[in-house]
Amino acid sequence: MKVKEIRELSQDALSAKVRELSEELFRIKFQHSIRPLENTSKIRLLKKDIAKVKTILKEKLSN
């Protein structure tokens, strides 16, 4: 997800996006514990996306 796209979202949408990405990360981690994933880099990318969204959400809340 691009930072420009994230910045266009509202605070409520950003909070929902964090929840959505966190749930997806949980599901992928759970699948990985059962059997190895074909693409393990997805976990790292999801963590980065969550961090981006949380950073921008914090910026919007402080302004």
C-alpha positions as a Markdown table, in Angstrom:
| # | Residue | x | y | z |
|---|---|---|---|---|
| 1 | Met | 0.0 | 0.0 | 0.0 |
| 2 | Lys | 1.3 | 3.4 | -1.0 |
| 3 | Val | 1.7 | 6.2 | 1.6 |
| 4 | Lys | -0.1 | 8.6 | -0.7 |
| 5 | Glu | -3.1 | 6.3 | -0.7 |
| 6 | Ile | -3.0 | 6.0 | 3.1 |
| 7 | Arg | -2.8 | 9.7 | 3.7 |
| 8 | Glu | -6.1 | 10.2 | 1.7 |
| 9 | Leu | -8.1 | 8.0 | 4.1 |
| 10 | Ser | -10.0 | 9.4 | 7.1 |
| 11 | Gln | -9.2 | 8.6 | 10.7 |
| 12 | Asp | -12.0 | 6.1 | 11.0 |
| 13 | Ala | -10.9 | 4.4 | 7.7 |
| 14 | Leu | -7.3 | 4.2 | 9.0 |
| 15 | Ser | -8.5 | 2.6 | 12.2 |
| 16 | Ala | -10.5 | 0.1 | 10.2 |
| 17 | Lys | -7.5 | -0.6 | 8.0 |
| 18 | Val | -5.3 | -1.3 | 11.0 |
| 19 | Arg | -7.8 | -3.8 | 12.3 |
| 20 | Glu | -8.2 | -5.4 | 8.9 |
| 21 | Leu | -4.4 | -5.8 | 8.3 |
| 22 | Ser | -3.9 | -7.1 | 11.9 |
| 23 | Glu | -6.5 | -9.8 | 11.3 |
| 24 | Glu | -5.0 | -10.7 | 8.0 |
| 25 | Leu | -1.5 | -11.0 | 9.7 |
| 26 | Phe | -3.0 | -13.2 | 12.4 |
| 27 | Arg | -4.5 | -15.5 | 9.8 |
| 28 | Ile | -1.3 | -15.8 | 7.8 |
| 29 | Lys | 0.7 | -16.4 | 11.0 |
| 30 | Phe | -1.7 | -19.1 | 12.0 |
| 31 | Gln | -1.5 | -20.7 | 8.5 |
| 32 | His | 2.3 | -20.6 | 8.7 |
| 33 | Ser | 2.2 | -22.4 | 12.1 |
| 34 | Ile | 0.2 | -25.2 | 10.6 |
| 35 | Arg | 2.2 | -25.6 | 7.3 |
| 36 | Pro | 5.0 | -23.6 | 5.7 |
| 37 | Leu | 3.8 | -20.7 | 3.5 |
| 38 | Glu | 4.9 | -20.5 | -0.1 |
| 39 | Asn | 5.5 | -16.7 | 0.2 |
| 40 | Thr | 6.8 | -15.9 | 3.7 |
| 41 | Ser | 7.6 | -12.3 | 2.7 |
| 42 | Lys | 3.9 | -11.5 | 3.0 |
| 43 | Ile | 4.2 | -11.5 | 6.8 |
| 44 | Arg | 7.0 | -8.9 | 6.6 |
| 45 | Leu | 5.0 | -6.7 | 4.1 |
| 46 | Leu | 1.9 | -6.8 | 6.3 |
| 47 | Lys | 3.9 | -5.7 | 9.3 |
| 48 | Lys | 5.3 | -2.8 | 7.3 |
| 49 | Asp | 1.9 | -1.8 | 6.1 |
| 50 | Ile | 0.5 | -1.8 | 9.6 |
| 51 | Ala | 3.4 | 0.4 | 10.8 |
| 52 | Lys | 2.7 | 2.8 | 7.9 |
| 53 | Val | -1.0 | 3.1 | 8.7 |
| 54 | Lys | -0.4 | 3.5 | 12.4 |
| 55 | Thr | 2.2 | 6.2 | 11.8 |
| 56 | Ile | 0.0 | 8.2 | 9.6 |
| 57 | Leu | -3.0 | 7.7 | 12.0 |
| 58 | Lys | -0.8 | 9.1 | 14.8 |
| 59 | Glu | 0.2 | 12.1 | 12.7 |
| 60 | Lys | -3.5 | 12.9 | 12.0 |
| 61 | Leu | -4.5 | 12.5 | 15.6 |
| 62 | Ser | -1.7 | 14.9 | 16.8 |
| 63 | Asn | -2.7 | 17.6 | 14.3 |
